[in-house]
């Protein structure tokens, strides 16, 4: 698995006894250190996070001093009404946006204040992102969409020199989500459920440690939504992938190991 940004990595090396070592850098604990079981380690955390939006002259508070600890290997759902700030929180955890105040930590290291290029690298290598509306490139087939993060992460020539290995990895992931027969189909030729499964395969291509899923079933019918949830449950159970899912649906939220509610800008 690829490394996180060099800045985060250097800090992590100085704190090897903390939870959640970074990809490709499993550190030995000091001889007298007692490490918590993996299921108890905090891999991703928010501390007193605040976020406001402006509408004309008005300031609308969305997150109001929110705190959350996400343990390594857990499947957590964040539930709340539409517009309550669930997606905002997920974007902050995934470094897609900045909090107005407060801090975001990954593996014990602060990440909300790192440089833009380092955040890009973190998202490409360590966080997998799945959105309600898929965000597939219409001109690329399913296979090409899944390969795209590798092209971005390795550059054109790095990608070319490893393209056969990368292709095999992408085919394996698409087969795992039941799309081995749809490799060369473009998004317009896929159903909603198939597009979301393609998006999940794309999110997994770099072997992330955390999958952030924003209403992953929100645009799907009941059967397709069930298929997506089954995939997420299997990834969590069999791959020990940490999953953070936001939803407004009580039934969907119940599929997770732990559910927290976002109410008036705080989690309960």
C-alpha positions as CSV (number, residue, x, y, z in Angstrom):
1,X,0.0,0.0,0.0
2,X,1.3,3.5,-0.8
3,X,2.6,6.0,1.7
4,X,0.8,9.0,2.9
5,X,2.4,12.5,2.4
6,X,6.0,12.8,3.5
7,X,5.0,15.4,6.1
8,X,2.5,13.2,7.8
9,X,4.9,10.2,7.4
10,X,7.8,11.9,9.1
11,X,5.6,12.9,12.0
12,X,4.2,9.4,12.3
13,X,7.7,7.9,12.5
14,X,8.4,9.9,15.6
15,X,5.2,8.5,17.3
16,X,5.3,4.9,16.4
17,X,3.5,3.9,19.5
18,X,0.3,5.8,18.5
19,X,-2.6,4.1,16.9
20,X,-3.1,3.6,13.1
21,X,0.4,3.4,11.5
22,X,0.4,4.7,7.9
23,X,0.3,2.6,4.8
24,X,3.5,0.7,4.1
25,X,5.0,1.9,7.4
26,X,4.2,-0.5,10.2
27,X,6.4,0.6,13.1
28,X,7.6,-1.5,16.0
29,X,6.5,-0.3,19.4
30,X,9.0,0.4,22.1
31,X,9.8,-2.7,24.1
32,X,7.8,-1.5,27.1
33,X,4.9,-0.1,25.1
34,X,1.5,-1.7,25.3
35,X,-0.5,-1.3,22.1
36,X,-4.2,-1.3,22.1
37,X,-6.0,-3.9,20.1
38,X,-6.7,-2.8,16.6
39,X,-10.4,-2.5,17.2
40,X,-9.8,0.0,19.9
41,X,-7.3,2.3,18.1
42,X,-8.6,5.6,16.8
43,X,-7.6,6.0,13.2
44,X,-9.6,9.2,12.3
45,X,-10.8,11.9,14.6
46,X,-12.3,15.4,14.7
47,X,-11.8,17.7,17.6
48,X,-14.1,20.7,18.3
49,X,-14.8,21.1,14.5
50,X,-16.8,24.1,13.4
51,X,-18.0,24.9,9.9
52,X,-20.2,27.8,8.8
53,X,-21.6,28.8,5.4
54,X,-22.5,32.2,4.1
55,X,-25.8,33.0,2.4
56,X,-25.8,36.6,1.5
57,X,-25.1,38.6,4.6
58,X,-26.1,35.7,6.8
59,X,-23.7,33.2,8.5
60,X,-25.2,29.7,8.8
61,X,-23.5,27.4,11.4
62,X,-23.5,23.8,10.2
63,X,-21.0,22.1,12.6
64,X,-20.8,23.5,16.1
65,X,-17.9,22.1,18.0
66,X,-18.2,18.5,16.8
67,X,-16.1,15.7,18.2
68,X,-15.8,12.1,16.9
69,X,-13.4,9.2,17.2
70,X,-13.4,6.5,14.5
71,X,-11.8,3.3,15.4
72,X,-9.6,1.3,13.0
73,X,-11.6,-1.6,11.4
74,X,-15.0,-0.3,12.4
75,X,-18.1,0.4,10.2
76,X,-19.7,3.6,11.5
77,X,-22.7,5.3,10.1
78,X,-23.5,9.0,10.7
79,X,-27.2,9.6,10.4
80,X,-29.1,12.9,10.2
81,X,-31.7,14.8,8.3
82,X,-30.9,16.2,4.8
83,X,-29.0,19.4,5.2
84,X,-27.8,18.8,8.7
85,X,-24.1,18.7,7.7
86,X,-23.4,15.0,7.2
87,X,-21.7,15.5,3.9
88,X,-19.9,18.5,5.2
89,X,-18.4,16.4,8.0
90,X,-17.4,13.7,5.6
91,X,-15.7,16.2,3.3
92,X,-13.8,17.6,6.3
93,X,-12.7,14.1,7.4
94,X,-11.5,13.4,3.9
95,X,-9.6,16.7,3.6
96,X,-11.9,17.9,0.7
97,X,-12.6,21.0,2.7
98,X,-11.2,22.9,5.7
99,X,-12.9,23.5,9.0
100,X,-13.4,27.1,10.2
101,X,-12.1,26.0,13.6
102,X,-11.0,22.7,15.2
103,X,-8.7,19.9,14.0
104,X,-8.8,16.7,12.0
105,X,-6.4,13.8,12.8
106,X,-5.4,10.7,11.0
107,X,-3.3,8.1,12.8
108,X,-2.6,10.6,15.5
109,X,-1.3,13.3,13.2
110,X,-3.2,16.5,12.3
111,X,-4.2,16.7,8.6
112,X,-6.6,19.6,8.2
113,X,-3.7,22.1,8.0
114,X,-1.3,20.2,5.6
115,X,-0.5,21.6,2.2
116,X,-2.8,21.1,-0.8
117,X,-0.5,18.7,-2.6
118,X,-0.1,16.6,0.6
119,X,-3.9,16.5,1.0
120,X,-4.3,15.3,-2.6
121,X,-1.8,12.5,-1.9
122,X,-3.6,11.6,1.2
123,X,-6.9,11.3,-0.6
124,X,-5.3,9.3,-3.5
125,X,-3.5,6.8,-1.4
126,X,-5.1,6.5,2.1
127,X,-8.8,7.6,1.8
128,X,-11.2,6.0,-0.6
129,X,-14.2,8.2,-1.5
130,X,-17.6,7.1,-2.7
131,X,-20.3,9.6,-3.5
132,X,-24.1,9.5,-4.1
133,X,-23.8,10.5,-7.7
134,X,-20.8,8.3,-8.6
135,X,-18.7,11.0,-10.3
136,X,-17.5,8.6,-13.1
137,X,-16.0,10.1,-16.2
138,X,-18.5,9.5,-19.0
139,X,-15.9,9.1,-21.7
140,X,-14.1,6.2,-19.9
141,X,-15.3,2.6,-19.6
142,X,-15.6,1.0,-16.1
143,X,-12.1,-0.3,-16.3
144,X,-10.7,3.1,-17.3
145,X,-12.6,4.8,-14.4
146,X,-11.2,2.4,-11.9
147,X,-7.6,2.9,-13.2
148,X,-7.8,6.6,-13.1
149,X,-6.5,7.1,-9.5
150,X,-3.4,5.1,-10.4
151,X,-2.7,7.3,-13.4
152,X,-3.1,10.4,-11.2
153,X,-0.9,8.9,-8.4
154,X,1.9,7.5,-10.5
155,X,2.0,9.9,-13.5
156,X,1.8,9.0,-17.1
157,X,5.2,7.2,-17.4
158,X,4.9,5.5,-14.0
159,X,1.5,4.3,-15.0
160,X,2.7,3.0,-18.4
161,X,5.6,1.0,-16.8
162,X,3.2,-0.8,-14.5
163,X,0.1,-0.9,-16.6
164,X,-0.3,-4.6,-16.8
165,X,-0.1,-5.0,-13.0
166,X,-2.5,-2.1,-12.6
167,X,-4.9,-3.6,-15.1
168,X,-4.9,-6.9,-13.3
169,X,-5.7,-5.2,-10.0
170,X,-8.5,-3.2,-11.5
171,X,-10.0,-6.3,-13.2
172,X,-9.9,-8.1,-9.9
173,X,-11.7,-5.3,-8.1
174,X,-14.4,-5.0,-10.7
175,X,-14.8,-8.8,-10.6
176,X,-15.1,-8.6,-6.8
177,X,-18.0,-6.2,-7.1
178,X,-19.7,-8.3,-9.7
179,X,-18.7,-6.4,-12.8
180,X,-16.1,-8.6,-14.4
181,X,-18.4,-8.8,-17.5
182,X,-18.8,-5.0,-17.8
183,X,-15.2,-3.9,-18.0
184,X,-15.6,-2.1,-21.3
185,X,-19.0,-0.5,-20.7
186,X,-19.2,3.2,-20.3
187,X,-21.3,4.8,-17.5
188,X,-24.2,5.4,-19.9
189,X,-24.4,1.7,-20.5
190,X,-24.5,0.8,-16.8
191,X,-27.3,0.8,-14.3
192,X,-27.2,3.0,-11.2
193,X,-26.1,0.1,-9.0
194,X,-23.4,-0.9,-11.5
195,X,-22.1,2.7,-11.6
196,X,-21.9,2.8,-7.8
197,X,-20.1,-0.6,-7.8
198,X,-17.6,0.8,-10.3
199,X,-17.1,3.8,-8.0
200,X,-16.4,1.5,-5.1
201,X,-13.9,-0.4,-7.1
202,X,-12.2,2.9,-8.1
203,X,-12.1,3.9,-4.4
204,X,-10.4,0.7,-3.5
205,X,-7.8,0.6,-6.3
206,X,-5.0,2.2,-4.2
207,X,-5.7,0.0,-1.1
208,X,-7.1,2.7,1.2
209,X,-7.2,2.4,5.0
210,X,-10.5,4.3,5.3
211,X,-13.5,4.3,3.0
212,X,-15.7,7.5,3.2
213,X,-19.1,6.8,1.7
214,X,-21.5,9.8,1.2
215,X,-25.1,8.4,0.9
216,X,-23.8,5.5,-1.2
217,X,-27.4,4.1,-1.7
218,X,-29.2,7.4,-1.9
219,X,-29.6,7.3,-5.7
220,X,-30.5,3.6,-6.0
221,X,-33.5,1.4,-5.7
222,X,-33.9,-1.0,-2.8
223,X,-32.4,-4.0,-4.5
224,X,-29.4,-2.1,-5.9
225,X,-28.9,-0.4,-2.5
226,X,-28.9,-3.8,-0.8
227,X,-26.1,-5.0,-3.1
228,X,-24.0,-1.9,-2.3
229,X,-24.5,-2.5,1.5
230,X,-23.5,-6.1,1.1
231,X,-20.3,-5.1,-0.6
232,X,-19.5,-2.6,2.1
233,X,-20.2,-5.2,4.9
234,X,-18.0,-7.7,3.2
235,X,-15.1,-5.2,2.8
236,X,-15.4,-4.3,6.5
237,X,-15.7,-7.9,7.7
238,X,-13.2,-9.6,5.4
239,X,-10.7,-6.8,4.6
240,X,-10.9,-5.0,8.0
241,X,-11.5,-1.8,6.0
242,X,-12.6,1.1,8.2
243,X,-15.8,2.6,6.7
244,X,-17.5,5.9,7.5
245,X,-20.9,6.1,5.9
246,X,-23.4,9.0,6.1
247,X,-27.0,8.5,5.4
248,X,-30.5,9.9,6.3
249,X,-32.0,6.4,6.2
250,X,-32.5,4.6,9.5
251,X,-32.5,1.2,7.9
252,X,-29.3,1.8,6.0
253,X,-27.6,3.2,9.1
254,X,-28.5,0.1,11.1
255,X,-26.2,-2.0,8.8
256,X,-23.2,-0.4,10.5
257,X,-21.5,-1.6,13.7
258,X,-22.1,1.8,15.3
259,X,-24.4,4.6,14.6
260,X,-24.1,8.3,15.7
261,X,-26.6,11.1,15.1
262,X,-25.8,14.5,13.8
263,X,-28.2,16.9,15.5
264,X,-27.8,20.7,15.6
265,X,-24.2,20.5,14.5
266,X,-23.0,17.9,17.0
267,X,-22.9,14.1,17.2
268,X,-25.0,12.3,19.7
